Amino acid sequence: MENGNDIANRFREVLLNGKWIANTNYKDTLSTVDWKQAKKQIGTLNSISLLTQHVNYYVFGILNVFNGGTLEIRDTFSFDFPAIKSEEDWNDILNKLIINSEQFAEHVENMSDEQLELPFVNEKYGTYRRNIEAIIEHNYYHLGQISLIKKMILESEK
């Protein structure tokens, strides 16, 4: 069975430092996006800023549970964020994502195999392991979207 350290490394790979699956990660991909690119709308697609905040919404929501809080996140609200208006706003979003991701990975890294198999908040949500693996998959899904939107924005700026 995969232990907490292995799962934490998979989580770090998509968000902080990996290149194995997607040849990039959030930290690298977003480091070269400025605030105007981040807020740019391409057709009916979500902006890079909105997708980044959406990903952090779930990371932070599960992190809250890891820290002893309640599960407060709801899909209904997972895209409800104010528009960014400056480079400072964008940097704040990026910093929150990185800090929350590092803390999330540290919690997972320290989970025992027994804790990973416990119900997450409520049995209907499955185990901690299932929820952590789901967020990894969810993050890869949106990383692909962000990567494509970024390419579209860069093409439009030529």
C-alpha positions as CSV (number, residue, x, y, z in Angstrom):
1,M,0.0,0.0,0.0
2,E,1.1,3.5,-0.7
3,N,1.9,5.4,2.5
4,G,1.5,9.0,3.4
5,N,4.9,10.0,2.2
6,D,4.3,8.5,-1.2
7,I,1.0,10.2,-1.6
8,A,2.4,13.5,-0.3
9,N,5.1,13.3,-3.0
10,R,2.4,12.7,-5.7
11,F,0.6,15.8,-4.4
12,R,3.8,17.9,-4.4
13,E,4.5,16.7,-7.9
14,V,1.4,18.3,-9.4
15,L,1.5,21.4,-7.4
16,L,5.0,22.3,-6.3
17,N,7.9,20.5,-8.0
18,G,7.1,17.6,-10.3
19,K,7.6,17.1,-14.0
20,W,7.0,13.4,-14.3
21,I,3.3,13.2,-15.3
22,A,2.6,16.5,-17.0
23,N,6.2,17.8,-17.6
24,T,5.2,20.7,-15.4
25,N,3.4,21.7,-12.2
26,Y,1.3,24.6,-10.9
27,K,4.2,26.5,-9.4
28,D,6.3,26.4,-12.6
29,T,3.4,27.0,-15.0
30,L,2.0,29.9,-13.1
31,S,5.3,31.6,-12.3
32,T,5.4,33.0,-15.8
33,V,1.8,34.2,-15.9
34,D,1.3,37.9,-15.1
35,W,-1.9,39.2,-13.6
36,K,-3.3,40.5,-16.9
37,Q,-2.8,37.0,-18.5
38,A,-4.3,35.4,-15.4
39,K,-7.5,37.3,-15.6
40,K,-7.8,37.2,-19.4
41,Q,-10.9,35.5,-20.6
42,I,-10.7,33.2,-23.7
43,G,-14.2,32.7,-25.1
44,T,-16.3,30.9,-22.4
45,L,-13.4,29.2,-20.7
46,N,-12.5,30.0,-17.1
47,S,-9.6,32.3,-16.6
48,I,-6.3,31.0,-15.2
49,S,-7.0,33.1,-12.1
50,L,-10.4,31.5,-11.6
51,L,-9.0,28.0,-12.1
52,T,-6.1,28.7,-9.7
53,Q,-8.5,29.9,-7.0
54,H,-10.8,27.0,-7.6
55,V,-7.9,24.5,-7.0
56,N,-6.8,26.4,-3.9
57,Y,-10.4,26.4,-2.6
58,Y,-10.4,22.6,-2.4
59,V,-6.8,22.3,-1.1
60,F,-7.6,24.8,1.6
61,G,-11.0,23.2,2.4
62,I,-9.4,19.8,2.9
63,L,-6.5,21.3,4.8
64,N,-9.0,22.8,7.2
65,V,-10.2,19.3,8.0
66,F,-6.6,18.1,8.5
67,N,-6.2,21.0,11.0
68,G,-9.2,19.8,13.0
69,G,-11.8,22.0,11.4
70,T,-15.0,21.1,9.6
71,L,-15.6,20.4,5.9
72,E,-17.0,23.8,4.8
73,I,-16.3,23.6,1.0
74,R,-19.2,23.2,-1.4
75,D,-19.1,22.7,-5.1
76,T,-21.7,25.5,-5.5
77,F,-19.1,28.0,-4.3
78,S,-16.0,26.6,-5.8
79,F,-15.9,29.2,-8.6
80,D,-17.1,32.2,-6.6
81,F,-14.2,34.6,-6.4
82,P,-13.7,38.3,-6.9
83,A,-11.9,39.3,-10.1
84,I,-8.2,40.2,-9.6
85,K,-7.4,43.9,-10.1
86,S,-3.6,44.0,-9.8
87,E,-0.4,42.1,-9.8
88,E,-0.6,42.1,-6.0
89,D,-3.9,40.3,-6.1
90,W,-2.4,37.7,-8.4
91,N,0.7,37.2,-6.3
92,D,-1.5,36.8,-3.2
93,I,-3.5,34.0,-4.9
94,L,-0.3,32.3,-6.0
95,N,1.3,32.6,-2.5
96,K,-1.8,31.2,-0.9
97,L,-1.8,28.2,-3.3
98,I,1.9,27.4,-2.6
99,I,1.6,27.8,1.2
100,N,-1.6,25.8,1.4
101,S,-0.1,23.1,-0.9
102,E,3.0,22.8,1.2
103,Q,1.0,22.5,4.4
104,F,-1.4,20.0,2.8
105,A,1.6,17.8,1.7
106,E,3.1,18.0,5.2
107,H,-0.1,16.7,6.7
108,V,-0.4,13.9,4.2
109,E,3.3,13.0,4.7
110,N,2.7,12.5,8.4
111,M,-0.4,10.3,8.1
112,S,-0.2,6.7,9.1
113,D,-1.6,3.9,6.8
114,E,-4.3,3.5,9.4
115,Q,-5.3,7.2,9.3
116,L,-5.4,7.1,5.5
117,E,-8.0,4.4,5.6
118,L,-10.3,6.2,8.1
119,P,-13.5,7.8,6.9
120,F,-13.0,11.3,5.7
121,V,-15.4,13.5,7.8
122,N,-18.3,11.1,6.9
123,E,-18.3,7.6,5.6
124,K,-20.2,8.8,2.5
125,Y,-17.1,10.7,1.4
126,G,-14.9,7.6,1.5
127,T,-11.5,7.5,3.1
128,Y,-8.8,10.1,3.6
129,R,-6.8,8.2,1.0
130,R,-9.6,8.4,-1.6
131,N,-10.1,12.1,-1.0
132,I,-6.4,12.9,-1.2
133,E,-6.1,10.9,-4.4
134,A,-9.2,12.6,-5.8
135,I,-7.7,16.1,-5.2
136,I,-4.5,15.0,-7.0
137,E,-6.5,13.9,-10.0
138,H,-8.6,17.0,-9.8
139,N,-5.5,19.2,-9.8
140,Y,-4.0,17.4,-12.8
141,Y,-7.3,18.0,-14.7
142,H,-7.2,21.7,-14.1
143,L,-3.4,21.9,-14.7
144,G,-4.1,20.7,-18.2
145,Q,-6.7,23.4,-18.7
146,I,-4.4,26.1,-17.3
147,S,-1.6,24.9,-19.6
148,L,-3.8,25.1,-22.7
149,I,-5.3,28.4,-21.8
150,K,-1.9,29.8,-21.2
151,K,-0.8,28.7,-24.6
152,M,-3.9,30.3,-26.2
153,I,-3.1,33.5,-24.4
154,L,0.5,33.5,-25.5
155,E,-0.5,32.8,-29.1
156,S,-3.0,35.7,-29.0
157,E,-0.2,38.1,-27.7
158,K,2.1,37.4,-30.7
